[in-house]
Amino acid sequence: MRIYRMGDRGPEIIDIQSRLLSLGADVDDAERGGTFGPSTEAAIRGFQRERHLRVDGLVGPDTWEQLVESGWQLGDRTLYHRAPMFRGDDVRELQRMCNALGFDSGKEDGLYGPRTDAALRLFQRNVGDEPDGIVGPHTLSVLRRMRPLEAVPSRALVREREELEASRGPIEGRVIAVDVGEGPDDDQVNRHSALALVAALQAVGADARLLVTADDAAAPSDRARLANEAGAAASITVELTTRDDEGGGGPVCSYFGSRTTHSPSGLVLAQLILEELEAELGMPGRLRPLTIAPLRETRMPAVQVEPLTGAGEQEQKILDDPDLPARVGRAVAAGVGRYFSG
């Protein structure tokens, strides 16, 4: 899809503004006729912070998708498993409720997939209802009467921690999906870094695969689908350099995390990769929870790696090193190896 930004005008901007206003955002009256001005950008940035998206003030695929999803509340529509999957905050709330009651609906990602369907059917069976997998008024009423608590451990998080321990072992032969990120720099820079990571992973025995779509501009969801179809044990997205609005300048490793939940295995993988990058580049970094598609829609531990996020002298000196992609590749591969070896 097209990316909308400051200065754009038209009916698409009116739609974006309408969705922001319905969420309680402030947009100046002078902009509400379809002008993407400062108050619209500020509202987008606020929405992105709230949803754990990259805070850049742009409306790209992830931000637009979640703007649409934010308009659905549980009970607004009948939910069930279908293709394409239902997406929305109503699905996310359903997943939270099922997980809190001990029925594993998987990652609370707002996607009504097979695991959510199985959890809902198991819940229906346990309360003596027809396990039809349909979230209509009756099933929703029964769920709410059960009063799932907010603070109880999510069944999905417990299961993922168990799977993390069970997945330990040699990296040899494991499929590792490598994706090229969408940073502001030349795509070839990111591609070279991704290829260097593939080579570094293959050097330690992994079956590393660069995700390639028929369309170089494929949506992030399409690349997440490719990682799922490959049956990857882990997925790594590489953006060699980006600009970070939230401070820092060193490496940033992101994992799936929202206001209410996160991926335990993704967090551990991100921590280990970050440690290796900090040692390699000699710069402190940070972890960041995000809900972007490559982290949210993948079924395996997934991390987005941004080795350089600033524009200072130290970053430029590192960027000028022609061996930088190879250095990053070796560091990330070392972190992935540590993840599987335990």
C-alpha positions, -999 to +999 in steps of 0.1 A: +000+000+000+010+036-004+026+053+027+008+084+038+028+113+054+029+149+063+016+171+034-006+144+018-042+153+011-073+135+000-102+112+011-077+086+024-065+112+049-101+119+059-105+082+066-073+081+087-084+111+107-119+097+113-104+066+128-081+086+150-109+108+162-130+078+171-101+067+194-101+101+211-072+116+193-070+154+187-069+166+151-071+203+144-103+215+127-082+230+099-068+196+090-100+176+092-109+181+056-082+157+045-049+175+052-021+155+068-007+182+089+012+185+122-018+175+145-026+145+123+011+134+125+011+139+163-020+118+166-004+090+145+027+091+167+005+088+198-014+059+183+019+042+173+033+045+208+001+031+223+001+001+199+039-006+202+045+002+165+075+020+151+070+057+160+077+075+127+044+095+121+039+076+088+008+055+079+022+024+063+009-012+063+013-019+100-001+014+112-031+013+088-039-024+096-040-016+133-060+016+128-086-006+112-084-033+138-088-008+166-123-001+155-136-036+164-148-043+200-157-078+212-194-083+203-195-061+173-195-091+149-197-128+149-162-144+150-152-178+136-122-194+118-122-185+081-099-175+053-088-147+053-087-146+091-107-121+112-083-094+125-091-069+152-091-058+188-122-080+193-101-111+184-073-099+207-098-096+236-112-130+229-077-145+230-069-127+263-101-141+279-095-177+266-058-176+278-068-163+312-093-191+316-066-217+307-076-223+271-045-217+250-055-194+221-019-187+212-002-154+208-026-126+216-021-111+182-056-102+171-056-129+144-084-155+146-063-185+135-064-223+141-051-221+177-077-195+187-104-217+170-093-248+189-092-229+222-127-215+217-141-250+208-124-265+239-140-238+260-174-245+245-170-282+251-160-276+287-191-255+295-214-280+278-222-260+247-220-271+211-183-268+201-190-250+168-162-224+171-186-195+166-183-165+189-219-153+189-240-137+216-245-169+237-208-179+237-198-143+245-223-142+273-209-174+288-173-162+285-181-130+303-199-148+331-167-168+337-150-134+346-115-141+333-091-122+354-066-096+340-036-106+362-036-144+359-007-160+338-017-164+302-019-201+291-002-191+259+028-176+277+031-207+300+031-229+269+056-208+250+080-209+280+077-247+280+084-248+243+114-226+247+130-251+271+121-280+249+136-264+218+171-263+231+197-281+211+222-277+182+215-251+155+227-275+128+199-281+102+174-257+117+156-235+093+162-199+100+142-173+080+160-141+072+141-110+060+152-077+046+139-048+066+122-016+054+144+011+068+149+045+052+183+036+037+191+020+004+174-014+001+207-028-011+224-020+022+198-040+041+199-068+015+237-071+018+234-073+056+207-100+053+229-120+029+258-117+053+236-131+080+225-160+058+262-168+052+271-165+089+242-188+099+251-213+072+287-213+084+275-227+118+253-253+101+219-237+101+196-240+071+193-202+066+169-189+040+165-154+026+128-147+023+121-137-013+087-127-027+076-122-063+071-086-054+100-067-037+073-043-023+053-072-008+035-064+024+051-074+058+023-099+063+033-117+031+069-121+043+056-133+077+036-159+058+067-171+039+085-177+072+055-197+085+054-217+053+091-225+056+085-240+090+113-218+104+126-223+139+134-186+141+129-155+120+153-125+118+146-092+101+176-071+094+177-033+089+213-022+091+206+014+098+175+033+109+167+066+126+152+062+161+129+089+174+131+076+209+167+081+218+199+061+216+220+053+186+232+019+192+217-015+183+180-021+189+165-056+189+127-058+188+104-087+197+067-092+197+052-073+227+021-053+232+005-034+262-007-067+277+015-095+264+047-105+248+065-135+233+089-150+259+109-168+233+112-137+211+124-117+241+151-143+250+163-144+214+163-106+212+183-104+244+210-128+232+214-111+198+216-077+215+244-089+238+264-100+208+258-068+188+268-046+218+300-065+222+308-064+184+300-027+179+311-014+213+279+005+218+251+000+243+217-010+229+182-017+240+153-041+236+120-029+222+086-046+221+068-041+188+036-054+172+047-051+135+037-079+112+071-098+110+070-102+148+032-105+153+022-128+125+051-153+126+046-186+145+082-189+156+105-167+178+110-136+157+133-106+161+139-074+142+175-063+143+186-027+138+224-025+145+227+013+141+199+037+150+216+071+152+235+095+131+264+106+153+301+104+147+305+070+164+277+055+142+291+070+110+325+056+118+310+021+122+289+026+091+320+034+071+335+000+078+332-021+046+331-052+068+301-040+088+275-063+072+297-093+078+303-082+114+266-078+120+260-112+104+285-130+127+271-113+158+235-121+151+244-156+141+262-160+174+231-148+193+209-173+174+233-201+182+233-192+219+195-192+218+193-228+206+222-241+227+208-227+259 
